[in-house]
Amino acid sequence: MLPAREIVGTWEEILQQSNTFAGKRVKLTLLDDNFLLPNLPILDRASLLKLPRADRDRILAERAEAMAPEYENNQDWKEFLDGDFIEY
């Protein structure tokens, strides 16, 4: 079984890639309008790897910077890391 791949965007952005999903099982989750992601173009892993390293690094840095507020404002992951660590 192939790993799941998550695509996030507006309906119009996802529709532009509809030929990619022909014949495949898909799951659609509608996000609350209050859930805002940066308006970044969708770029799949294979396309990213074809770019020169400098371009990849720039794109990844831009996306990390754009997503930082999402992680800074989300307490779930911080609460998860606040737990006790048990070593065996």
C-alpha positions as CSV (number, residue, x, y, z in Angstrom):
1,M,0.0,0.0,0.0
2,L,1.3,3.4,-0.9
3,P,1.7,6.0,1.9
4,A,-1.1,8.6,2.1
5,R,-0.4,12.0,0.6
6,E,-1.9,15.2,1.9
7,I,-2.8,18.0,-0.4
8,V,-4.1,21.3,1.1
9,G,-5.5,24.2,-0.9
10,T,-8.7,25.7,-2.1
11,W,-11.1,23.7,-4.2
12,E,-9.9,25.5,-7.3
13,E,-6.2,24.7,-6.5
14,I,-7.0,21.0,-5.9
15,L,-9.2,20.8,-9.0
16,Q,-6.2,21.9,-11.1
17,Q,-4.5,18.6,-10.1
18,S,-7.6,16.4,-10.6
19,N,-5.9,14.3,-13.4
20,T,-3.3,13.3,-10.7
21,F,-6.1,11.6,-8.8
22,A,-7.9,9.8,-11.6
23,G,-8.7,6.2,-10.6
24,K,-7.3,6.7,-7.0
25,R,-9.1,6.7,-3.7
26,V,-9.3,10.1,-2.2
27,K,-10.6,11.5,1.1
28,L,-11.9,15.0,1.3
29,T,-11.8,16.9,4.6
30,L,-13.3,20.4,4.6
31,L,-11.4,22.7,6.9
32,D,-13.1,25.4,9.1
33,D,-12.8,28.8,7.5
34,N,-10.9,29.9,10.7
35,F,-8.2,27.4,9.8
36,L,-5.9,29.5,7.7
37,L,-2.9,28.3,5.9
38,P,-0.5,30.5,4.1
39,N,-1.4,30.9,0.4
40,L,1.4,28.8,-1.0
41,P,1.3,27.0,-4.3
42,I,1.1,23.2,-4.1
43,L,4.4,21.6,-4.9
44,D,4.8,17.8,-4.8
45,R,7.9,16.1,-3.5
46,A,9.1,14.9,-6.9
47,S,8.8,18.4,-8.4
48,L,10.7,19.9,-5.5
49,L,13.5,17.4,-5.8
50,K,14.0,18.3,-9.5
51,L,14.8,21.9,-8.6
52,P,18.4,23.1,-7.9
53,R,19.4,22.8,-4.2
54,A,19.4,26.6,-3.7
55,D,15.8,26.9,-5.0
56,R,14.7,24.0,-2.8
57,D,16.3,25.5,0.2
58,R,14.7,28.9,-0.5
59,I,11.2,27.4,-1.0
60,L,11.4,25.2,2.1
61,A,12.7,28.2,4.2
62,E,9.8,30.4,2.9
63,R,7.3,27.7,3.7
64,A,8.7,27.1,7.2
65,E,8.6,30.8,7.9
66,A,5.0,31.0,6.6
67,M,3.9,28.0,8.8
68,A,5.7,29.2,12.0
69,P,2.7,31.1,13.3
70,E,0.5,27.9,12.9
71,Y,2.9,26.0,15.2
72,E,3.5,28.9,17.6
73,N,-0.3,29.4,18.1
74,N,-1.1,25.7,18.4
75,Q,-0.6,24.4,22.0
76,D,-1.4,20.7,21.2
77,W,2.1,19.8,20.2
78,K,3.7,21.7,23.1
79,E,1.4,19.9,25.6
80,F,2.4,16.6,24.0
81,L,6.1,17.4,24.5
82,D,5.5,18.5,28.1
83,G,4.9,14.9,29.2
84,D,7.3,12.6,31.0
85,F,9.8,10.7,28.9
86,I,10.3,7.1,29.8
87,E,13.5,5.3,28.8
88,Y,13.6,1.6,28.6
